[in-house]
Every structure is written in C-alpha cells, then in structure tokens.
Amino acid sequence: MSTKRILVITIVGIFLIGAAIGVMLLTSFFRSDSSAIELPDTPISAERPNGTEPDARDRVEVAPETVQAIVSTLSRPRTYSRDIVIESFWEDGHAETYVSVSVSGGITSLRITPSVGIYRRIIVTQDAEYIWYSGDSTAFRRSFGVDGDSGKVSDQWQMLLTFEDIFELDIGDIIAADYTDLDGEEGIYIVHRTLVLGHTRAFYISLDQGLIIAALEYDTNGVLVYRMTAGNFSEEAEAWAFILPDGTDLNHN
C-alpha cells in the first residue's frame, strides 16, 4: 500500500471515528428516555498485607481535597505491556476495540483491532508516529512539531482516558475518592464530573502499576457511554512490537 494511500485512509479514518464519537456523545447527551445505570458504590478502603510498611500515600486520607496530590506521586512505568478493551455505547449500539500495548522507554507500540475489520499497527516515538495496516510492507511516518506530545498522541490512539486529566479538575468537580481493591489490585477510586459535557467518570488507578486499570463514563442521564478494562499486565515489553514492516527496529536505533 502506498504512503499516499495510507495517509488518505488514516485521515478519513480519524475523521469518521471523530464523527462517530461526536454523534454518540450528542445522542447520549440529549437522550431522556433511556434507563439510567447507577454508578458503582464507593468501595471500602483496601488494607495493605500484614508486614508491609506503609508509604507516603498510606499516611494521607484519600478524599476529593487530597486525591490530586496523591495521584501526582504516581508515574507510569517506562517498560510494560498489557491488553485493554475499549467499549463505546450509544442508543441501540455497542462497539469494542481491542488494544495490545507495549512500552519501552519513550516508545509506545499499539496493535488496534476493531470488532469488525482489519487491525492496524501504530508506533509512537518521541518525535514521530508510524502507522500501517495488516498486510502493508511500509509504514506511513508523521513527524511531530516542536510542541508535540507523544504521550498524549499514544493515549488518543488508544481512546484512553488518562488520570493526568485529574490534575486540571476543580475540587468541586470531584464527587468521590477513596483507596480501593479491584480484583486484588490495590488502587485509588475517583469519580468526577467532566468539564465540557458534564458527564460522570469513574477511574480505578493501580498504585503498583501507576496506570488506569478500569474506567467508566456515564452521560447526564446516568447511561453508560464508555468503558475501559485492562488485563494481562507485564513489566516486560514485547520485542517484536517495535519492528516496522521493513524490518527497522525502532527500539534499537
């Protein structure tokens, strides 16, 4: 597939995805006849295993007034791999996207597989992104500008809500926060209102991983419109994930 054709497909694809998400959000925003889905109860605070020394986070009560400071102490691991599932919901519709993520240093590799259609591969480095589809022999390369944010770009490709957005919230928009345990993973639970549409988002952030392991978003009627679920976390990256179709290994350049 030619570079020009990849560029056209990518631009059209991004436009269609943006249009679909826009329709989804507007539809859910103005819908009034759908049955509401209740937010999960604020979980009970988790206790550390016996014999484990408390750290700085344990000495601070998690509350809307303190959660931003606690989250600011977390950082994403520089090397890891995991799988995530992104689900979008709208009236009479539902779509799933499966994303395999490998991160090594400042490079993020993604394999994005929609519920219908072929997968695409994306590698985001500090200064560029590489995009290709199943069966392609070359990758389209787009360089970032001086002010480019590779981390933000990789999150956008994953359709990922990030806990860094919590830093920009007014305390009044944070509804609830607490320590929690999700499937044996100790973390922080946060619920807040979004700044634009007034939706409600719930995050589960792993204290060990420094990553969001689950997220939910509800519209103003309490109807679920977005769900993210993570699994299969590893502290090692997949070596093959950073190799372009022409054999170039971006992780060892």
DRENKEDO-950814 format. One record per residue (C-alpha): residue in three letters; x, y, z. Coordinates in Angstrom, 1 decimal, always signed. Layout:
BEGIN
('ALA'; (X; Y; Z))
...
//
This chain:
BEGIN
('MET'; (+0.0; +0.0; +0.0))
('SER'; (+1.4; +3.4; -1.0))
('THR'; (+2.3; +6.1; +1.6))
('LYS'; (-0.2; +8.4; +0.0))
('ARG'; (-3.0; +5.9; +0.2))
('ILE'; (-2.1; +5.2; +3.9))
('LEU'; (-2.2; +8.9; +4.6))
('VAL'; (-5.7; +9.3; +2.9))
('ILE'; (-7.1; +6.2; +4.8))
('THR'; (-5.7; +7.5; +8.1))
('ILE'; (-7.2; +11.0; +7.7))
('VAL'; (-10.5; +9.6; +6.6))
('GLY'; (-10.5; +7.0; +9.4))
('ILE'; (-9.7; +9.6; +12.1))
('PHE'; (-12.5; +11.8; +10.7))
('LEU'; (-15.0; +9.0; +10.8))
('ILE'; (-14.0; +8.0; +14.3))
('GLY'; (-14.3; +11.6; +15.5))
('ALA'; (-17.7; +11.9; +13.8))
('ALA'; (-19.0; +8.7; +15.3))
('ILE'; (-17.8; +9.7; +18.8))
('GLY'; (-19.4; +13.1; +18.4))
('VAL'; (-22.7; +11.6; +17.3))
('MET'; (-22.5; +9.1; +20.2))
('LEU'; (-21.9; +11.8; +22.8))
('LEU'; (-24.5; +14.2; +21.4))
('THR'; (-27.1; +11.4; +21.2))
('SER'; (-26.5; +10.3; +24.8))
('PHE'; (-26.4; +14.0; +26.0))
('PHE'; (-29.9; +14.8; +24.7))
('ARG'; (-31.4; +11.4; +25.3))
('SER'; (-34.0; +11.4; +28.1))
('ASP'; (-35.9; +8.1; +27.7))
('SER'; (-33.1; +5.7; +28.4))
('SER'; (-33.0; +3.8; +31.7))
('ALA'; (-30.2; +5.1; +33.9))
('ILE'; (-27.4; +2.9; +35.1))
('GLU'; (-26.3; +3.6; +38.7))
('LEU'; (-22.7; +4.3; +39.4))
('PRO'; (-20.9; +1.6; +41.5))
('ASP'; (-20.8; +2.3; +45.2))
('THR'; (-17.6; +3.8; +46.5))
('PRO'; (-15.5; +0.8; +47.5))
('ILE'; (-14.3; +0.1; +51.0))
('SER'; (-10.7; +1.3; +51.6))
('ALA'; (-8.2; -1.5; +51.0))
('GLU'; (-5.8; -2.6; +53.7))
('ARG'; (-2.1; -3.4; +53.0))
('PRO'; (-1.0; -7.0; +53.6))
('ASN'; (+0.4; -7.7; +57.1))
('GLY'; (+4.1; -6.9; +57.4))
('THR'; (+4.0; -4.3; +54.6))
('GLU'; (+5.4; -0.9; +55.6))
('PRO'; (+3.1; +2.0; +54.8))
('ASP'; (+4.4; +4.5; +52.3))
('ALA'; (+3.6; +8.2; +51.9))
('ARG'; (+0.3; +7.5; +50.2))
('ASP'; (-0.9; +5.5; +53.2))
('ARG'; (-0.4; +8.4; +55.6))
('VAL'; (-2.8; +10.6; +53.6))
('GLU'; (-6.5; +10.1; +53.6))
('VAL'; (-7.9; +9.9; +50.1))
('ALA'; (-10.6; +12.4; +49.7))
('PRO'; (-11.7; +14.9; +47.0))
('GLU'; (-9.4; +17.5; +48.7))
('THR'; (-6.3; +15.3; +48.7))
('VAL'; (-6.6; +12.9; +45.7))
('GLN'; (-4.9; +15.2; +43.2))
('ALA'; (-1.8; +15.4; +45.4))
('ILE'; (-1.8; +11.6; +45.8))
('VAL'; (-2.2; +10.9; +42.1))
('SER'; (+0.6; +13.4; +41.4))
('THR'; (+3.0; +11.0; +43.2))
('LEU'; (+2.2; +8.2; +40.6))
('SER'; (+4.1; +7.7; +37.4))
('ARG'; (+3.6; +5.4; +34.5))
('PRO'; (+6.2; +2.6; +34.2))
('ARG'; (+8.8; +3.1; +31.5))
('THR'; (+8.6; -0.5; +30.3))
('TYR'; (+5.5; -2.7; +30.3))
('SER'; (+2.9; -4.5; +28.1))
('ARG'; (-0.7; -5.1; +28.6))
('ASP'; (-4.0; -5.6; +26.8))
('ILE'; (-7.0; -3.3; +27.1))
('VAL'; (-10.6; -3.3; +25.8))
('ILE'; (-12.4; -0.1; +24.9))
('GLU'; (-16.2; -0.2; +24.7))
('SER'; (-18.4; +2.6; +23.3))
('PHE'; (-22.1; +2.6; +23.9))
('TRP'; (-24.9; +4.5; +22.2))
('GLU'; (-28.6; +4.1; +21.7))
('ASP'; (-29.2; +0.6; +20.2))
('GLY'; (-25.4; +0.2; +19.5))
('HIS'; (-22.2; -1.0; +21.1))
('ALA'; (-18.6; -1.3; +19.7))
('GLU'; (-15.5; -2.9; +21.1))
('THR'; (-11.9; -2.2; +20.3))
('TYR'; (-9.0; -4.4; +21.4))
('VAL'; (-5.6; -2.8; +22.0))
('SER'; (-2.3; -4.6; +22.7))
('VAL'; (+0.2; -2.1; +24.2))
('SER'; (+3.9; -2.4; +24.6))
('VAL'; (+6.0; +0.4; +26.0))
('SER'; (+9.8; +0.6; +26.2))
('GLY'; (+11.4; +3.9; +27.3))
('GLY'; (+9.8; +6.7; +25.4))
('ILE'; (+8.3; +4.4; +22.6))
('THR'; (+4.8; +3.1; +22.6))
('SER'; (+3.7; +0.3; +20.3))
('LEU'; (+0.0; -0.4; +19.7))
('ARG'; (-1.9; -3.1; +17.8))
('ILE'; (-5.5; -1.9; +17.5))
('THR'; (-8.1; -4.4; +16.4))
('PRO'; (-11.7; -3.3; +15.9))
('SER'; (-14.6; -5.7; +16.4))
('VAL'; (-15.1; -5.6; +12.6))
('GLY'; (-12.3; -5.1; +10.1))
('ILE'; (-8.5; -5.5; +9.9))
('TYR'; (-6.1; -4.4; +12.6))
('ARG'; (-3.7; -1.5; +12.4))
('ARG'; (-0.3; -1.1; +13.9))
('ILE'; (+1.0; +2.2; +15.4))
('ILE'; (+4.3; +3.0; +17.0))
('VAL'; (+4.7; +6.4; +18.7))
('THR'; (+8.2; +7.6; +19.4))
('GLN'; (+9.3; +10.9; +20.9))
('ASP'; (+9.4; +12.7; +17.6))
('ALA'; (+7.1; +10.7; +15.2))
('GLU'; (+4.4; +8.2; +14.7))
('TYR'; (+4.3; +5.2; +12.3))
('ILE'; (+1.1; +3.8; +11.0))
('TRP'; (+0.4; +0.7; +8.9))
('TYR'; (-2.3; -1.9; +8.4))
('SER'; (-2.4; -5.7; +8.2))
('GLY'; (-0.5; -6.7; +5.0))
('ASP'; (+1.3; -3.4; +4.4))
('SER'; (+5.0; -3.6; +3.5))
('THR'; (+5.8; +0.0; +4.5))
('ALA'; (+4.6; +2.4; +7.3))
('PHE'; (+3.4; +5.9; +7.0))
('ARG'; (+5.5; +8.3; +9.1))
('ARG'; (+4.3; +11.6; +10.6))
('SER'; (+6.7; +13.8; +12.4))
('PHE'; (+5.7; +15.8; +15.5))
('GLY'; (+6.3; +19.5; +15.8))
('VAL'; (+8.4; +21.2; +18.4))
('ASP'; (+5.5; +21.2; +20.8))
('GLY'; (+4.4; +17.6; +20.0))
('ASP'; (+3.3; +15.4; +23.0))
('SER'; (+4.0; +11.8; +22.1))
('GLY'; (+2.3; +10.6; +25.3))
('LYS'; (-0.9; +12.4; +24.5))
('VAL'; (-0.8; +11.0; +20.9))
('SER'; (-0.5; +7.4; +22.1))
('ASP'; (-3.3; +7.8; +24.6))
('GLN'; (-5.6; +9.3; +21.9))
('TRP'; (-4.9; +6.3; +19.6))
('GLN'; (-5.9; +4.0; +22.5))
('MET'; (-9.1; +6.1; +23.1))
('LEU'; (-7.8; +6.2; +26.6))
('LEU'; (-8.9; +8.4; +29.4))
('THR'; (-5.9; +9.4; +31.5))
('PHE'; (-5.5; +10.2; +35.2))
('GLU'; (-3.3; +13.2; +34.3))
('ASP'; (-6.6; +15.0; +33.4))
('ILE'; (-7.5; +14.9; +37.1))
('PHE'; (-4.8; +17.5; +37.8))
('GLU'; (-6.8; +20.1; +35.9))
('LEU'; (-10.1; +19.5; +37.8))
('ASP'; (-11.6; +21.9; +40.2))
('ILE'; (-12.1; +20.2; +43.6))
('GLY'; (-15.8; +20.9; +43.3))
('ASP'; (-16.0; +18.6; +40.3))
('ILE'; (-14.6; +15.6; +42.2))
('ILE'; (-17.5; +13.6; +43.6))
('ALA'; (-15.8; +10.8; +45.5))
('ALA'; (-12.3; +9.4; +46.1))
('ASP'; (-11.0; +6.5; +48.2))
('TYR'; (-8.5; +3.7; +48.4))
('THR'; (-9.9; +0.5; +46.8))
('ASP'; (-9.2; -3.0; +45.7))
('LEU'; (-10.2; -4.1; +42.2))
('ASP'; (-9.7; -7.8; +41.6))
('GLY'; (-6.9; -7.9; +44.0))
('GLU'; (-5.2; -4.8; +42.7))
('GLU'; (-4.7; -2.1; +45.3))
('GLY'; (-5.5; +1.3; +43.9))
('ILE'; (-7.4; +4.6; +44.1))
('TYR'; (-11.0; +5.1; +43.1))
('ILE'; (-12.1; +8.5; +41.8))
('VAL'; (-15.4; +9.8; +40.5))
('HIS'; (-15.6; +13.3; +38.9))
('ARG'; (-17.7; +15.3; +36.5))
('THR'; (-16.3; +16.2; +33.1))
('LEU'; (-15.5; +19.8; +32.3))
('VAL'; (-17.4; +20.0; +29.0))
('LEU'; (-20.5; +17.8; +28.8))
('GLY'; (-21.0; +17.3; +32.5))
('HIS'; (-20.7; +13.5; +32.2))
('THR'; (-19.6; +11.4; +35.2))
('ARG'; (-16.3; +9.4; +35.0))
('ALA'; (-15.1; +6.8; +37.4))
('PHE'; (-11.4; +5.7; +37.4))
('TYR'; (-9.6; +2.8; +39.1))
('ILE'; (-5.9; +3.6; +39.3))
('SER'; (-3.4; +0.9; +40.3))
('LEU'; (-0.9; +2.1; +42.9))
('ASP'; (+1.6; -0.6; +41.9))
('GLN'; (+1.3; -0.1; +38.1))
('GLY'; (+0.8; +3.7; +38.1))
('LEU'; (-1.8; +3.0; +35.3))
('ILE'; (-5.6; +3.2; +35.0))
('ILE'; (-6.9; -0.4; +35.1))
('ALA'; (-10.6; +0.4; +34.6))
('ALA'; (-12.6; +3.5; +33.7))
('LEU'; (-16.3; +4.2; +33.1))
('GLU'; (-18.2; +7.2; +31.7))
('TYR'; (-21.9; +8.0; +32.1))
('ASP'; (-23.9; +10.7; +30.4))
('THR'; (-26.1; +13.2; +32.2))
('ASN'; (-28.9; +10.6; +32.4))
('GLY'; (-26.6; +8.1; +34.1))
('VAL'; (-26.4; +5.9; +31.0))
('LEU'; (-23.1; +4.2; +30.3))
('VAL'; (-21.3; +5.5; +27.2))
('TYR'; (-17.7; +4.4; +27.7))
('ARG'; (-15.9; +1.5; +29.4))
('MET'; (-12.2; +0.7; +29.6))
('THR'; (-10.9; -2.6; +31.1))
('ALA'; (-7.2; -3.6; +31.3))
('GLY'; (-5.7; -7.0; +31.8))
('ASN'; (-2.6; -9.2; +31.2))
('PHE'; (-0.1; -6.7; +32.6))
('SER'; (+3.6; -7.5; +32.4))
('GLU'; (+6.7; -5.5; +33.4))
('GLU'; (+8.4; -6.5; +30.2))
('ALA'; (+7.7; -5.2; +26.6))
('GLU'; (+7.3; -7.4; +23.6))
('ALA'; (+10.5; -7.0; +21.5))
('TRP'; (+8.7; -7.7; +18.2))
('ALA'; (+6.3; -4.8; +18.8))
('PHE'; (+8.8; -2.1; +17.8))
('ILE'; (+9.8; -3.5; +14.4))
('LEU'; (+8.5; -1.8; +11.3))
('PRO'; (+7.3; -3.7; +8.2))
('ASP'; (+10.6; -3.1; +6.5))
('GLY'; (+12.5; -4.7; +9.5))
('THR'; (+13.7; -1.5; +11.2))
('ASP'; (+13.7; -1.9; +15.0))
('LEU'; (+12.8; +1.5; +16.4))
('ASN'; (+13.7; +0.4; +19.9))
('HIS'; (+17.3; -0.2; +19.0))
('ASN'; (+18.0; +2.7; +16.6))
//
